[in-house]
Amino acid sequence: MSGRPAVFLDRDGTLTLPRHYPARPKDLVLQPGISTPLRQLQDRGWALVVVTNQSGLARGYFGEPELAAMHRYLRELLAKAGVRLDGIYHCPHHPDGVVPGLAVRCSCRKPRPGMLTTAAAQLDIDLTASWMVGDFASDVEAGRHAGCRTALVGPGRPMDGPSVRADVVTRTTSAALRHIASSTTRKRGAHTDMPTGARDQVADLDRTIDRLPDTDQPAVVVPGRQTVSYRDLRRLITQCSEQLADRPPPDTVVGVGVADPAALLAWSLAALRRGHAVYLAPPDLPAAEAEAVAAHERAAAVVTDGDGAGSLQLLDLADAARGVRAGVHFHTSGTSGVRKSAIHAADALAAEVAAVRERVGYRPGARVLCAAPLAHAYGFVMGGLAVLAAGATAVFSRPLTPRQFARCLEEWTPEITVAVPAQYDLWAADRPVSTAAAPPRLCISAGAPLAAETAERFAGAWGRAISQQYGSSECGAVTVDLDATSDARCVGLPYPGVTLTAGTAGSPAPVVVRSDHSAAGYVGGAELGLPVNPFTADGVLTGDLGWLDELGRLHLTGRTTDVINIHGRKADPYETEAVLRRADGVGEAAVVGVDAGGDQWMAAFVTRSAASSAEPAEADLFAHCRRFLASHQVPRRFFVLAEIPRTPTGKPRQAELVELACARVPQGGRS
């Protein structure tokens, strides 16, 4: 059949957010993240056609003039994003309607294919080369009856079912559109040894690798050790791909645990390109822990530090997981100590990279200082993949003092710094008088909450505010406060492709994230025995409490799991920590709840401040807290430590602190 291909789009719940019988233009809100893939399809010659059941006409909820006004508004919304619809077709019928002439059975109401076949005849569309995208079985069935390939979208959709046999199932419309767009540009012969699904998943990352500059511009820099050009990085990726060519099979898991940043990125990209799932392991993991992680992943191979570029070691394929989706598994124990690995599919990873580039403004030739751990989700995406995708230069360095930070700024003049709060706290101590180094235009902090004191001291020392980013191994990048507001708990606006639900200023509620680039789940799933599965049909449960202001910015107020129950009253540990940090002689503070006979008691851990000559006394800490806090918010016991045990991103290790409290006070806080 001649004609061009088309993407047929259902309206409510697919092209726009779901609404119950929308009747006004303002009821139509575009789904997040759809503009870019729609423009890509449009630029490649695809027709974009809306096909929508509008039984509200037959039921008398609104008339044709109101529907026409809504569709004019819909075209205007899309036009602002550079997207032009080739047609909008609607069915006004329903057998249970009340409007004469419309209360009938017809051939156009989905699941019948009438709207698609009519559009094909009028717009010269090849139905066999086209796709139908919708959020209900009736959309899929209409597409199949018309001879189209089909995509079922929406959270919690089943992957298969006796009545719904979609070719592709995704959580979001944008993910389905990216899949369709990637399938139109796949190179002939690429990844011929990979399953079809794996080829589809890596298409976007393939293009990222293919577009890496073939120049001598630095791609990866480790000051004082190495500078790797883009030409050399491309060559290194090819070498890694050749080592992976015959072993292990492409639908298996490969661990990458090398210290060299260029080698880590090259091995990861090569493995992804061949359809592997990759997990990133910190190179300094003890041998027993590294083996435990590999066993948890059921890895087929690991790459470890051997020569400078890493050494591939095959593991027992009999125990290896097979049929694994291409992507990256980010390991996290959070603060609970339970080993978890969040599964980020390759297409979701590509979406996150695109969202970061768009929002943060990475540009070709710019330099980005990455001081965050590269094996962590935050460092890997923000300091690694997004930098390379933009054709910028990634400078990997972890300055430990303000002088080292100044030296790095003088030598490399980065535009953007990606770091964790503990690092900004080190650099905020004092700006060297002798330096003329200009601070980066953008300083991003993530991985743990940023203390207001740290932000204030850094701004005072370097003349630059810190922009907080909010995200997690499960959600990826969620929000970023590019305006660097003075509110320490404001973490900014959502990234493209992210929608949030939260509470109001007067009534904070659990923060739920629905995103194009969040994880699909944990390796092992139900086998982990977690009390709460954060991956739900409504989105990812972050465990945080927060609210959205009138501008759509997210403000965090605490953790749902961290709230401590003291004789039936709720105590927010963050409030107590903030008060403790203002006490004389206190440097850092961490507060945890300890279970005791159906109730909890609060334990506080502090360190001595650098300016103090003596440790703070427990009696003085009691008196300070009683002055500023309600009785149930005052810790029962205080412990002074040389340092607070923390995760690599700076979060207190709560499980370790609880164990320490129990060991010191076995009677449940009464001594």
C-alpha positions as CSV (number, residue, x, y, z in Angstrom):
1,M,0.0,0.0,0.0
2,S,1.3,3.5,-0.9
3,G,1.2,6.5,1.4
4,R,3.1,7.8,4.4
5,P,3.2,6.3,7.9
6,A,1.2,7.9,10.7
7,V,0.9,7.8,14.4
8,F,-2.7,7.7,15.5
9,L,-3.1,9.1,19.0
10,D,-6.0,8.7,21.4
11,R,-6.7,12.0,23.1
12,D,-7.7,11.7,26.8
13,G,-5.1,9.8,28.8
14,T,-2.7,9.5,25.9
15,L,-2.0,12.8,24.2
16,T,-3.4,14.7,27.2
17,L,-3.7,14.0,30.9
18,P,-6.7,11.9,31.8
19,R,-9.8,13.9,32.7
20,H,-13.4,12.7,33.3
21,Y,-15.4,14.1,30.3
22,P,-13.4,17.3,29.7
23,A,-15.7,20.0,28.3
24,R,-13.5,23.1,28.4
25,P,-10.3,24.0,26.6
26,K,-8.4,24.4,29.8
27,D,-9.3,20.9,30.8
28,L,-6.7,19.7,28.2
29,V,-3.2,19.4,29.5
30,L,-0.5,17.8,27.4
31,Q,1.2,14.7,28.7
32,P,4.8,15.4,29.9
33,G,7.7,14.8,27.6
34,I,5.8,14.3,24.3
35,S,6.9,17.4,22.4
36,T,10.3,16.2,21.4
37,P,9.4,12.8,20.0
38,L,6.4,14.2,18.2
39,R,8.6,16.8,16.5
40,Q,11.1,14.0,15.6
41,L,8.3,12.0,14.0
42,Q,6.9,15.0,12.2
43,D,10.3,15.9,10.8
44,R,10.7,12.4,9.5
45,G,7.5,12.7,7.5
46,W,5.1,10.9,9.8
47,A,1.5,12.1,9.9
48,L,0.2,12.9,13.4
49,V,-3.5,12.1,13.8
50,V,-5.8,12.2,16.8
51,V,-8.6,9.7,16.9
52,T,-10.9,10.1,20.0
53,N,-14.2,8.7,21.2
54,Q,-16.3,11.6,22.4
55,S,-19.4,10.0,23.9
56,G,-20.0,13.2,25.8
57,L,-21.7,14.5,22.6
58,A,-24.2,11.7,22.6
59,R,-24.7,12.0,26.3
60,G,-25.4,15.8,26.0
61,Y,-22.5,16.9,28.2
62,F,-21.3,19.3,25.6
63,G,-21.9,20.2,21.9
64,E,-19.9,20.3,18.7
65,P,-19.0,24.0,19.2
66,E,-17.5,23.3,22.6
67,L,-15.5,20.3,21.2
68,A,-14.3,22.4,18.3
69,A,-13.0,25.0,20.8
70,M,-11.2,22.4,22.8
71,H,-9.5,21.0,19.6
72,R,-8.5,24.5,18.5
73,Y,-6.9,24.9,21.9
74,L,-5.2,21.5,21.6
75,R,-3.7,22.5,18.2
76,E,-2.4,25.8,19.8
77,L,-0.8,23.9,22.7
78,L,1.0,21.6,20.3
79,A,1.9,24.5,17.9
80,K,3.8,26.2,20.7
81,A,5.9,23.1,21.0
82,G,6.5,23.0,17.2
83,V,4.1,20.2,16.5
84,R,1.4,20.3,13.9
85,L,-1.5,17.8,13.8
86,D,-2.5,16.5,10.4
87,G,-6.0,15.7,11.6
88,I,-8.4,15.2,14.5
89,Y,-11.1,12.7,14.1
90,H,-13.8,12.1,16.7
91,C,-16.7,9.7,17.2
92,P,-19.8,11.4,18.7
93,H,-21.8,8.2,19.1
94,H,-22.8,6.0,22.0
95,P,-25.7,3.5,22.1
96,D,-26.6,4.8,25.6
97,G,-26.7,8.4,24.6
98,V,-29.6,10.8,24.9
99,V,-29.1,13.0,21.8
100,P,-31.2,11.9,18.8
101,G,-29.1,10.7,15.9
102,L,-26.1,10.1,18.1
103,A,-27.5,7.4,20.4
104,V,-26.6,4.6,17.9
105,R,-24.1,1.9,17.3
106,C,-21.5,2.9,14.6
107,S,-18.4,1.8,12.8
108,C,-16.3,4.7,14.0
109,R,-16.3,4.2,17.8
110,K,-13.2,2.4,18.9
111,P,-12.5,-0.5,19.1
112,R,-13.9,-0.4,15.6
113,P,-11.4,1.1,13.1
114,G,-13.6,3.5,11.3
115,M,-11.8,6.7,12.3
116,L,-8.4,5.2,11.3
117,T,-9.6,4.0,7.9
118,T,-11.3,7.3,7.2
119,A,-8.1,9.2,8.0
120,A,-6.0,6.9,5.9
121,A,-8.2,7.5,2.9
122,Q,-8.3,11.3,3.3
123,L,-4.6,11.8,4.3
124,D,-3.0,9.1,2.1
125,I,-1.7,7.0,5.0
126,D,-0.2,3.5,4.8
127,L,-2.0,1.8,7.7
128,T,0.4,-1.2,7.7
129,A,3.3,1.2,8.3
130,S,1.5,3.1,11.0
131,W,1.1,2.9,14.8
132,M,-2.0,3.3,17.1
133,V,-1.1,4.6,20.6
134,G,-3.7,4.6,23.4
135,D,-4.3,3.9,27.0
136,F,-7.2,1.4,26.7
137,A,-7.7,-2.0,25.1
138,S,-10.2,-0.4,22.7
139,D,-7.4,1.7,21.3
140,V,-5.2,-1.3,20.8
141,E,-8.0,-3.3,19.2
142,A,-8.9,-0.4,16.8
143,G,-5.3,-0.3,15.7
144,R,-5.1,-4.0,15.1
145,H,-8.3,-4.1,13.2
146,A,-6.9,-1.3,10.9
147,G,-3.7,-3.2,10.4
148,C,-1.5,-0.9,12.5
149,R,1.1,-1.8,15.0
150,T,0.0,-0.8,18.5
151,A,1.3,0.7,21.7
152,L,-0.5,0.5,25.1
153,V,0.5,3.3,27.5
154,G,-0.2,4.1,31.1
155,P,1.0,3.1,34.6
156,G,0.4,-0.4,35.8
157,R,-0.6,-1.7,32.3
158,P,-0.2,-5.5,32.0
159,M,2.6,-6.6,29.7
160,D,0.3,-9.1,28.1
161,G,-3.2,-10.3,28.3
162,P,-5.7,-12.4,26.5
163,S,-7.6,-9.4,25.1
164,V,-4.8,-6.8,24.9
165,R,-2.0,-7.8,22.5
166,A,-0.1,-4.6,22.0
167,D,3.2,-4.7,20.2
168,V,4.7,-2.3,22.8
169,V,3.7,-1.6,26.4
170,T,5.1,1.5,28.1
171,R,4.3,3.5,31.3
172,T,4.2,6.8,29.4
173,T,3.1,8.2,26.1
174,S,6.5,9.8,25.5
175,A,8.2,6.5,26.0
176,A,6.0,4.9,23.3
177,L,6.7,7.8,20.9
178,R,10.4,7.5,21.5
179,H,10.2,3.8,20.7
180,I,8.4,4.5,17.5
181,A,10.8,7.3,16.6
182,S,13.9,5.1,17.3
183,S,12.5,2.3,15.2
184,T,12.4,4.6,12.1
185,T,16.1,5.4,12.2
186,R,17.7,2.1,13.2
187,K,20.7,1.3,11.1
188,R,20.6,-1.8,8.9
189,G,22.6,-4.6,10.4
190,A,23.1,-3.0,13.8
191,H,23.1,-5.4,16.7
192,T,22.1,-8.4,14.5
193,D,23.0,-10.7,17.4
194,M,20.6,-9.0,19.8
195,P,16.9,-9.7,20.4
196,T,14.6,-7.3,18.7
197,G,13.5,-5.8,22.0
198,A,17.1,-5.1,23.0
199,R,17.8,-3.4,19.7
200,D,14.8,-1.1,20.2
201,Q,15.9,-0.2,23.8
202,V,19.4,0.9,22.8
203,A,18.5,2.9,19.7
204,D,18.6,6.3,21.5
205,L,21.9,5.5,23.2
206,D,23.3,4.3,19.9
207,R,22.7,7.7,18.4
208,T,24.3,9.3,21.4
209,I,27.5,7.3,20.8
210,D,27.4,7.8,17.0
211,R,27.2,11.6,17.6
212,L,30.2,11.8,19.8
213,P,32.6,14.2,18.2
214,D,35.4,12.6,16.3
215,T,37.9,15.3,17.3
216,D,40.8,15.9,19.7
217,Q,38.6,17.9,22.0
218,P,39.0,16.5,25.6
219,A,36.0,14.3,26.5
220,V,37.3,13.0,29.9
221,V,39.9,14.8,32.1
222,V,41.3,13.6,35.4
223,P,43.6,16.5,36.5
224,G,47.2,15.5,36.9
225,R,46.6,12.0,35.5
226,Q,44.9,11.8,32.1
227,T,43.1,13.6,29.3
228,V,41.1,11.5,26.9
229,S,39.9,13.1,23.7
230,Y,36.6,12.2,22.0
231,R,38.5,10.4,19.3
232,D,40.3,8.3,21.8
233,L,37.1,7.7,23.8
234,R,35.3,6.4,20.6
235,R,38.3,4.1,20.0
236,L,38.1,2.9,23.6
237,I,34.3,2.1,23.2
238,T,35.1,0.1,20.1
239,Q,37.8,-1.9,21.8
240,C,35.5,-2.7,24.7
241,S,32.7,-3.7,22.3
242,E,35.1,-6.1,20.6
243,Q,36.0,-7.7,23.9
244,L,32.3,-8.2,24.6
245,A,31.6,-9.4,21.0
246,D,31.7,-13.2,21.7
247,R,31.2,-13.3,25.4
248,P,29.0,-13.0,27.4
249,P,25.5,-13.3,25.6
250,P,23.9,-9.8,25.1
251,D,20.9,-10.4,27.3
252,T,23.0,-10.8,30.4
253,V,24.3,-8.6,33.2
254,V,27.8,-7.1,33.2
255,G,29.3,-5.4,36.2
256,V,31.7,-2.5,35.7
257,G,33.9,-1.6,38.7
258,V,36.9,0.3,37.5
259,A,38.5,3.4,39.0
260,D,39.4,5.1,35.7
261,P,36.4,7.4,34.6
262,A,37.1,7.1,30.9
263,A,37.2,3.3,31.1
264,L,34.1,3.1,33.3
265,L,32.1,5.2,30.7
266,A,33.5,3.3,27.7
267,W,32.8,-0.2,29.2
268,S,29.3,0.9,30.2
269,L,28.4,2.4,26.8
270,A,29.9,-0.6,25.0
271,A,27.9,-3.0,27.1
272,L,24.7,-1.0,26.8
273,R,25.2,-0.9,23.0
274,R,25.4,-4.7,22.9
275,G,22.2,-5.1,24.8
276,H,23.6,-5.9,28.3
277,A,22.3,-4.6,31.6
278,V,25.2,-2.9,33.4
279,Y,25.6,-2.4,37.1
280,L,28.2,0.0,38.5
281,A,30.3,-1.1,41.4
282,P,32.5,1.3,43.3
283,P,36.1,0.1,42.6
284,D,37.1,0.3,46.3
285,L,34.5,-2.3,47.4
286,P,36.0,-5.1,49.5
287,A,36.3,-8.4,47.6
288,A,33.6,-10.1,49.7
289,E,31.1,-7.2,49.1
290,A,31.9,-7.1,45.3
291,E,31.2,-10.9,45.1
292,A,27.9,-10.4,47.0
293,V,26.8,-7.7,44.6
294,A,27.7,-9.8,41.6
295,A,25.7,-12.7,43.1
296,H,22.7,-10.5,43.8
297,E,22.8,-9.3,40.1
298,R,23.4,-12.9,38.8
299,A,26.1,-11.3,36.6
300,A,27.6,-13.1,33.6
301,A,30.8,-11.0,33.7
302,V,32.5,-8.2,35.6
303,V,35.0,-5.6,34.5
304,T,37.6,-4.8,37.1
305,D,40.8,-2.8,37.4
306,G,43.5,-4.8,35.6
307,D,45.4,-2.7,33.1
308,G,44.3,0.9,32.8
309,A,41.3,0.1,30.6
310,G,39.9,-2.6,32.8
311,S,39.9,-6.4,32.6
312,L,36.8,-8.5,31.5
313,Q,36.3,-11.6,33.7
314,L,33.6,-14.2,32.8
315,L,31.6,-15.7,35.6
316,D,29.6,-18.9,35.7
317,L,27.0,-18.6,32.9
318,A,25.0,-21.4,34.5
319,D,24.0,-19.1,37.3
320,A,23.7,-15.9,35.2
321,A,20.4,-14.2,34.6
322,R,19.2,-14.3,31.0
323,G,16.6,-12.3,29.1
324,V,17.6,-9.1,30.9
325,R,16.6,-5.8,29.4
326,A,19.4,-3.5,28.3
327,G,20.0,-0.7,30.8
328,V,21.8,0.3,34.0
329,H,21.2,-1.0,37.5
330,F,22.0,1.5,40.2
331,H,22.9,0.0,43.5
332,T,21.6,1.6,46.7
333,S,21.1,0.5,50.2
334,G,19.6,4.0,51.0
335,T,19.8,4.5,54.7
336,S,18.2,1.1,55.5
337,G,21.2,-1.1,54.8
338,V,19.1,-3.4,52.5
339,R,20.9,-4.0,49.2
340,K,18.7,-2.9,46.3
341,S,19.4,-2.4,42.6
342,A,17.1,0.0,40.7
343,I,16.6,-1.1,37.1
344,H,16.8,1.8,34.6
345,A,16.1,0.6,31.0
346,A,18.2,2.0,28.2
347,D,15.4,4.1,26.8
348,A,14.6,5.6,30.2
349,L,18.3,6.4,30.6
350,A,18.4,8.2,27.3
351,A,15.2,10.1,28.3
352,E,16.9,11.2,31.5
353,V,20.0,12.4,29.7
354,A,17.9,14.4,27.3
355,A,15.9,16.0,30.1
356,V,19.1,16.9,32.0
357,R,20.7,18.5,28.9
358,E,17.5,20.5,28.2
359,R,17.0,21.8,31.7
360,V,20.5,22.3,32.9
361,G,21.9,23.7,29.6
362,Y,24.9,21.6,28.9
363,R,26.5,22.8,25.7
364,P,29.2,21.6,23.3
365,G,32.7,22.5,24.4
366,A,31.7,23.5,28.0
367,R,33.5,22.0,31.0
368,V,31.7,20.3,33.8
369,L,33.4,19.5,37.1
370,C,32.1,16.2,38.5
371,A,33.1,15.7,42.1
372,A,30.2,13.2,42.8
373,P,30.8,9.4,42.7
374,L,30.7,8.2,39.1
375,A,29.3,4.8,40.2
376,H,26.3,6.6,41.7
377,A,23.2,7.4,39.6
378,Y,23.6,11.2,40.1
379,G,27.3,11.2,39.1
380,F,26.9,8.8,36.2
381,V,24.1,10.7,34.5
382,M,24.8,14.3,35.5
383,G,28.6,14.2,35.4
384,G,29.1,11.5,32.8
385,L,26.5,10.6,30.2
386,A,24.8,14.0,29.9
387,V,28.2,15.7,29.5
388,L,29.3,13.4,26.7
389,A,25.9,13.6,25.0
390,A,26.3,17.4,24.8
391,G,29.8,17.2,23.4
392,A,31.2,18.9,26.6
393,T,34.2,18.0,28.7
394,A,33.8,16.0,31.9
395,V,36.5,16.9,34.5
396,F,36.6,14.3,37.3
397,S,38.1,15.6,40.5
398,R,37.3,15.5,44.2
399,P,39.0,18.5,45.7
400,L,39.3,18.1,49.5
401,T,40.1,21.7,50.5
402,P,39.1,25.2,49.3
403,R,42.6,25.6,47.9
404,Q,42.4,22.4,45.8
405,F,38.9,23.5,44.6
406,A,40.4,26.9,43.6
407,R,43.2,25.3,41.8
408,C,40.8,23.1,39.8
409,L,38.7,26.2,38.9
410,E,41.8,28.1,37.8
411,E,43.1,25.3,35.6
412,W,39.8,24.1,34.0
413,T,37.3,27.0,34.4
414,P,34.3,24.7,34.6
415,E,30.8,26.2,33.8
416,I,29.0,23.7,36.0
417,T,29.9,21.8,39.1
418,V,28.2,18.5,40.1
419,A,28.9,17.6,43.7
420,V,27.3,16.4,47.0
421,P,26.6,18.5,50.0
422,A,29.6,17.3,52.0
423,Q,31.9,18.5,49.3
424,Y,30.4,22.0,49.1
425,D,30.7,22.1,52.9
426,L,34.5,21.4,52.6
427,W,34.9,24.1,49.9
428,A,32.9,26.6,51.9
429,A,35.4,26.7,54.8
430,D,37.4,29.6,53.3
431,R,38.2,31.0,49.9
432,P,41.9,31.3,49.3
433,V,42.9,35.0,49.3
434,S,45.4,34.4,46.4
435,T,43.0,32.9,43.9
436,A,41.4,34.8,41.1
437,A,39.3,31.8,40.0
438,A,35.8,32.5,39.0
439,P,33.2,30.1,40.4
440,P,31.1,28.0,38.0
441,R,28.0,29.7,36.7
442,L,26.0,26.7,38.1
443,C,26.7,24.7,41.2
444,I,24.4,21.6,41.6
445,S,24.1,19.7,44.8
446,A,22.3,16.3,45.1
447,G,22.6,13.0,46.8
448,A,21.6,14.2,50.3
449,P,19.8,17.3,51.8
450,L,21.8,20.5,51.6
451,A,22.1,22.2,54.9
452,A,21.2,25.9,54.9
453,E,24.4,26.7,56.8
454,T,26.5,25.1,54.1
455,A,24.7,27.0,51.3
456,E,25.1,30.3,53.2
457,R,28.8,29.7,53.9
458,F,29.5,28.6,50.3
459,A,27.7,31.7,48.8
460,G,29.6,33.9,51.2
461,A,33.0,32.4,50.3
462,W,32.6,32.0,46.6
463,G,29.8,34.4,45.6
464,R,27.7,31.7,44.1
465,A,24.4,30.2,45.3
466,I,24.0,26.4,45.2
467,S,21.2,24.8,43.2
468,Q,19.6,21.8,44.9
469,Q,18.6,18.9,42.8
470,Y,16.2,16.2,44.0
471,G,16.3,12.7,42.8
472,S,17.1,9.1,43.8
473,S,18.3,5.8,42.4
474,E,14.7,4.8,41.9
475,C,13.4,8.0,40.3
476,G,16.5,9.5,38.6
477,A,16.6,13.3,38.4
478,V,13.3,14.7,39.6
479,T,13.6,18.4,40.2
480,V,16.3,21.1,40.2
481,D,16.2,24.6,41.7
482,L,18.1,26.5,39.0
483,D,17.0,29.8,40.6
484,A,18.8,28.8,43.8
485,T,16.1,30.1,46.1
486,S,16.9,31.0,49.6
487,D,14.5,28.4,51.0
488,A,16.7,25.4,52.0
489,R,13.8,23.0,51.5
490,C,12.8,24.2,48.0
491,V,14.2,21.7,45.4
492,G,12.8,23.5,42.3
493,L,10.8,22.6,39.3
494,P,10.4,19.1,37.8
495,Y,12.6,18.0,34.9
496,P,11.0,17.5,31.5
497,G,9.0,14.3,31.5
498,V,8.3,14.4,35.2
499,T,5.0,14.9,37.0
500,L,4.6,15.1,40.8
501,T,1.9,14.7,43.3
502,A,2.4,16.2,46.8
503,G,0.5,18.2,49.4
504,T,0.0,21.9,50.1
505,A,2.0,24.3,52.3
506,G,-0.4,23.7,55.2
507,S,-0.7,20.0,54.7
508,P,2.4,18.3,53.2
509,A,1.8,14.8,51.7
510,P,3.9,11.9,50.4
511,V,5.7,12.8,47.2
512,V,4.9,10.5,44.3
513,V,6.9,10.7,41.0
514,R,5.7,9.7,37.6
515,S,8.5,10.0,35.1
516,D,9.7,9.0,31.7
517,H,13.0,8.0,33.2
518,S,12.3,6.4,36.6
519,A,13.3,2.8,37.3
520,A,11.1,-0.1,36.4
521,G,11.7,-1.9,39.7
522,Y,14.3,-3.6,41.7
523,V,16.5,-6.6,40.8
524,G,14.9,-9.5,42.7
525,G,11.6,-7.7,43.1
526,A,9.5,-9.5,45.7
527,E,12.5,-11.6,46.8
528,L,13.9,-8.6,48.6
529,G,11.0,-8.8,51.2
530,L,10.7,-5.0,51.4
531,P,7.8,-3.9,53.6
532,V,6.7,-1.4,51.0
533,N,7.1,-1.6,47.2
534,P,7.8,2.0,46.0
535,F,6.9,1.1,42.4
536,T,3.1,1.5,42.1
537,A,0.6,2.1,39.3
538,D,0.4,5.8,40.3
539,G,4.2,6.3,40.2
540,V,7.2,5.9,42.4
541,L,6.7,6.4,46.2
542,T,9.7,8.5,47.2
543,G,9.2,8.2,51.0
544,D,9.5,12.0,51.2
545,L,6.9,14.4,52.4
546,G,6.4,17.7,50.5
547,W,4.2,20.3,48.9
548,L,4.0,22.1,45.6
549,D,3.8,25.9,45.5
550,E,1.9,28.0,43.0
551,L,4.8,28.0,40.6
552,G,5.0,24.2,40.6
553,R,8.2,24.0,42.7
554,L,8.6,21.2,45.2
555,H,9.3,21.8,48.8
556,L,10.4,18.9,51.0
557,T,9.5,18.7,54.6
558,G,10.7,15.3,55.8
559,R,10.5,11.6,55.3
560,T,7.4,9.5,55.7
561,T,9.5,6.7,57.1
562,D,11.6,8.9,59.3
563,V,8.8,10.4,61.3
564,I,9.3,9.1,64.9
565,N,6.3,8.1,66.9
566,I,6.7,9.2,70.5
567,H,3.8,8.0,72.6
568,G,1.4,8.6,69.8
569,R,2.9,12.0,68.8
570,K,4.8,12.5,65.6
571,A,8.3,14.0,65.7
572,D,10.2,15.2,62.6
573,P,13.9,14.3,63.1
574,Y,14.9,17.1,60.7
575,E,13.5,19.7,63.0
576,T,15.5,18.3,65.9
577,E,18.7,18.1,63.8
578,A,18.3,21.7,62.7
579,V,18.0,22.8,66.4
580,L,21.0,20.7,67.4
581,R,23.3,22.1,64.8
582,R,22.7,25.6,66.4
583,A,23.9,24.4,69.8
584,D,27.3,25.5,71.1
585,G,30.1,23.1,70.3
586,V,28.0,21.0,67.8
587,G,29.3,20.4,64.2
588,E,27.0,17.7,62.6
589,A,23.9,16.1,63.9
590,A,21.8,13.1,63.1
591,V,18.6,11.9,64.8
592,V,17.0,8.4,64.5
593,G,14.0,6.6,66.0
594,V,14.7,3.4,67.9
595,D,11.9,0.8,68.2
596,A,11.1,-0.2,71.8
597,G,8.1,-2.4,72.7
598,G,5.6,-0.9,70.1
599,D,6.8,2.6,70.7
600,Q,9.9,4.5,69.7
601,W,12.5,6.7,71.4
602,M,14.7,9.3,69.9
603,A,18.5,9.1,69.8
604,A,20.7,12.0,68.7
605,F,24.3,11.8,67.5
606,V,26.5,14.9,67.2
607,T,30.1,15.7,66.4
608,R,32.2,18.4,68.0
609,S,32.5,21.5,65.9
610,A,36.0,22.5,64.6
611,A,35.8,25.8,66.5
612,S,35.1,24.1,69.8
613,S,37.9,22.9,72.2
614,A,35.6,20.5,74.1
615,E,32.9,18.0,73.3
616,P,29.3,19.3,74.0
617,A,27.9,17.9,77.3
618,E,24.7,15.9,77.2
619,A,23.1,18.1,79.9
620,D,23.8,21.2,77.8
621,L,22.3,19.5,74.7
622,F,19.2,18.6,76.7
623,A,18.8,22.2,77.9
624,H,19.3,23.6,74.4
625,C,16.6,21.3,72.8
626,R,14.1,21.9,75.6
627,R,14.4,25.6,74.9
628,F,13.4,25.4,71.3
629,L,11.4,22.1,70.9
630,A,8.3,20.5,72.2
631,S,8.9,17.8,74.8
632,H,8.2,14.9,72.4
633,Q,10.8,16.3,69.9
634,V,13.6,16.3,72.5
635,P,15.9,13.3,72.2
636,R,16.0,10.9,75.1
637,R,19.8,10.3,74.7
638,F,22.7,12.2,73.1
639,F,25.9,10.6,71.8
640,V,29.0,12.4,70.7
641,L,30.9,10.7,67.8
642,A,34.1,11.5,66.0
643,E,32.1,11.5,62.8
644,I,28.6,10.6,61.7
645,P,28.7,7.4,59.5
646,R,27.4,8.3,56.1
647,T,26.7,6.8,52.7
648,P,29.0,7.8,49.7
649,T,26.5,10.7,48.9
650,G,26.5,12.0,52.5
651,K,23.3,10.6,54.0
652,P,23.5,9.3,57.6
653,R,23.6,5.5,57.8
654,Q,20.5,5.2,59.9
655,A,20.6,1.5,60.4
656,E,24.1,1.7,61.7
657,L,23.1,4.6,64.1
658,V,20.1,2.6,65.4
659,E,22.4,-0.4,66.0
660,L,24.8,1.8,67.9
661,A,22.1,3.4,70.0
662,C,20.8,-0.1,70.9
663,A,24.3,-1.3,71.9
664,R,24.9,1.7,74.1
665,V,21.4,1.8,75.7
666,P,20.0,-1.8,75.7
667,Q,17.2,-0.8,78.1
668,G,15.4,1.2,75.4
669,G,16.8,4.7,76.2
670,R,16.3,4.5,80.0
671,S,19.5,4.5,82.0
